[in-house]
Amino acid sequence: MRKLSAVLILVSILCLLSSCTTINSSKTVSGVHPANVDLNGAKTITVMPFTVDSRTKLANQDDAEDAKQAAAYIRECLIAELEKSKNLKYKTGGADAAINGRIAQYIVETEKLSNNSGYIRSVVTAVEYDIVNTKSSTILAKNNASISAESKAYTTAKRLPAAYTLIEPKLPRISTVILQDVQPYTIVNRISLIKVKRNRAMRKAYNMFAEGKYSAAMQSYLEIYKQSNLFEAGYNAARLMQIKGDLEAAKKLSTELFAKFKDTRAANILNEIENQQKFVKTE
């Protein structure tokens, strides 16, 4: 029995030393993601006033003024960022594209905690918006975004902060979501590649990735995949396409990989891309 255990341990050690397995190796990488929406060549953009209308869902009608204040602030944040944009020129009128938005809901709730331990206040703000080609009046995309905030517990309801005071610091997050639809943005991901230690070409491609040469690494992995039909090379190429923002190419390659190898890791990439492509295109 001792001899058998010794043999198994020795085999395991030799396997590790000879690098007979593949391993996953990850790295935090950043890349520029293209705008989520195709603006059809628009060079200029404007932001129309965001509105609060009869369809806006309010818990209390008294919150309508706060909702209007939130709408105005989101628009201000958008304009401030677009005026600094290197990709689009902001214009107050006569622009190629326009962003229209409305407050879909502004819900304020005050809750008494169990055991008389105090009170908390929560606020939810949701926005619906569309992006329009002003020349043809075509809606390029429709989307929505929401944010919430919650106070800490207070002994009495009178000590709770005002609803708008709670939600205002988080409202710029909504403008960030909208901005990602109209201009490129930087994303930071923890990306895992499959490292095949016994394959010289794969090692070379991985070294490019480790050095931050993502485009070169992607091309190298793609060539290996085409030449050797190696799943790991195709998977790594698709991952790098994803981080570079070439989602359609990553989706096409991942679909091919899953159809060919039935490997769920390819399906995982497809699911992630579907989550990234969250906006709804309209005709």
N, C-alpha and C positions, 0 to 999 in steps of 0.2 A: 504493500500500500504506500509506504514511504517512497519507494522507487518510482511508482506511478506519479505521485504528487510532484516529485523532483523533476520528472520528465515534462510534465505539464507546465511547470514554472519555467523550465529552460526553453520550451517551445515558445511560450509567451514572450520571454525576454528577447529571443532571437527574432520573433515577428516584429517587435517594436524597433529593434536595432536595424532591421533590414527595411523598415518603412513599408511593410507589405499592405498597409491599409491607407485609405484616403481619409483626410480630416477636414473639418470645417474650420476656416480661419476668418475672423471678422475684423473690420476696421471701420472707424467712424470717418465718413467721407461727406463732402459737400459738393453740390453741383447746382447749376442754373437750370431751373425748370421753365419751359416755355409757358406762356399764358395758357390758361385752361380753355379759353374760348378763341376761336379763329375770328379775328376782327375784319377779315377780308381786306387787308391792306390799309386799314384806317391809320392815319397819322395824327389826327387830333381827336380830342374827346371832351365831353362836358358832363356835368353831373346835375341833373334836374333836382328841384327840391323834393325831399322825401316827405311823404304825407302821412297823416293820421285821418282815416275816413270812417264811414259808417260801418265798414266791415271789420275794423280793428277790434280785436277781442280785448276787453278791459274787465278786470274783476270789479272795479269801482269807476263810475263815470268821473269821479274827482281826479282820477289818474290821467285824464286826457291831456292836461297841460304838461305833465311830466313826459308823456309819450311824445308830444310835439318837440319838447326840448331834446329828447333822445334822438329823434329824427334829424333835427337840425345839427346836432353834434356829430352824428355819424357822417353826414354830408360834409361838414367842415373838415373832418379827418381825411375823407377821401380827397377833397380838393387840395388840402395841404400836401398830401403825398404825390398827387398827380402833377402838381406844379413843380415838383422836384424830379419828375420822371425823366429818364434818359431815352425812353422808348416812345412816349406819347407827349404831345403838346396839349396842355389844357387850355380850352377856350370857353368863354362865357356864352358864346353863341356861334352858330355856323360851323359846328364841328362835324367830323365824319361819323362819329359814334356818340351815343349818349347812354348814361346809366339812369334808369328810373327806379325809384324804390318807395316802399310804403311800410309802415309799422303794422305787421300782421297781428301781433299781440303784445300787450304790456300788462303782465299779471303781477300784482302785488298781493302777498298773503302774509298775515300775521298769525302766528301759531303759539298757543299756550302749551308748553311742554308738560309731559306727564309728571306726576308727583309734585306739582307746583314748583318745579325747579327753574321756572322763568319763562321768557318769551323770546321768540326769534322772528325775524322778518326775512322773506325771500322775494326776489324780483326776477322775472323772466322776460326778456325782450327778444322778439323774433321779427325778422325783416324778410320781405319778399322783394325781389328786384329782377329787372330784366336789362339786357344790353341790346341796344337797337342800332342798326345801320340807318342813320338819318337820311341818307340820300334815297334809299329805296323803301324806307319804313319797315324793313325786315327785322324781326326779332331774332337776334343771333343766339341768344341763350336766355333761359330763365333759371333762377336759383333762389335759395333761401339760406338764411344763416340765423343762428340764435345764440344767446349768451344768458347766463344766470349768475346770481350772486345771493349770498346768504349771510346774515349778520351772526355774530356770536350771541349767546344767550344773555339776556338782561333780566334783572329781578322784576322790573315793571315794564309794561308796554310803552309807557311815556318816555322811557329812556332809549328806546330803539331809534337807530338812525333813520333819517328820511330815506324813502325808497330810491329816489334819484341819486342821492349821495352814495348809496350802495352800488348801483349799477354803472354809474358814469365811468369809473376807471377801467371797466371792462368793455365798454362800447367800441374802442378802437380795434378790438379783435374782429368785430363784424366788418369794419372797413378793410381790414387785412384780407379777409376771405374774398371780398369783392375785388380788391386790387389784384389778387392772384388770378382772377378770371380775365383781366385785361392787359397784364404786363408780366414779363418774366420775373421769377422770384427764386431766391436761394433756398435749397432744402438741405438739411443735414440728416443723414441716416446712418444707422449701424448696419452695414452690409456684410453678409456672410458669403464667402466664396468657398467652393470645394477645392481643396489643395491636394493634387495627386503627386505625391513626393517622388515616385519612381519614374515619372514621365518628364524628360528634360524640357520639352516644349512647354508643358504645363507649368513647370517651375519657373521658366523664363517669363511666361505671361504673368504669373503671380507676382514676381519681383517687380514688374512694371506697375502692377496695381498697388503694391506696397509702397512704391516710390511716388505715387500720386499721378502716374501717367495713365489715366483711366481710358482715354480714347485709344491709345496704343495697345493697352491690355485687352480692350474689347475686340479690336481687330484681330489680335493674335489668337484669342480664344475662338473667335468665329472661324478663322482659317483652320485651326486644329479640328474644330467640329466638322467642317465641310470635308476635310481630308480623311479623318479617322472615324467619323461617326461616333465620337465619344460624348456621352451624355453630359459628363461633368464640364466639358469645354462649352457645350451649348448652353448649359445652365448658367455658367459664369458670364458668358456673353450677354445673355438675357438680363441678368442682374445689373450689369454695367449699363446696358441700354436704359434700364429703368431709372438708375440713379442719374443718368445724363438727361432724362426727360423725354427720351424717344420712346414713348409708351406704345405707340402702334407697332413699332418694330419689335419691342420686347414682347408684346402680346402675340404677334405672329409667330415668333420663334418659340415662345413657351407653349403655344397651341401645338406646334409641330412636335416639340419634345414630348408632350404628354401623349399625343396620338401614337408616337413611335415607341416610347419606352414605358408608358403607363406609370410614370413616376410621379408621386403626389407632390414632390418638391416643385415640379413645373406648374402644377395646379395652384400651388400656393402663390406663385408669382402672378398668375392670372387673377386670383382673388384680390391681391393687393392692388393690382392695376385698376380693377373695377372700382375699388374704393377710392382710388386717386381721381378717377374720371367721374366725379360726383355731379357735375353740372348736367343739365338736361338741354339738349339741342332741340330746336323747333324748326319746322320748315317755314 
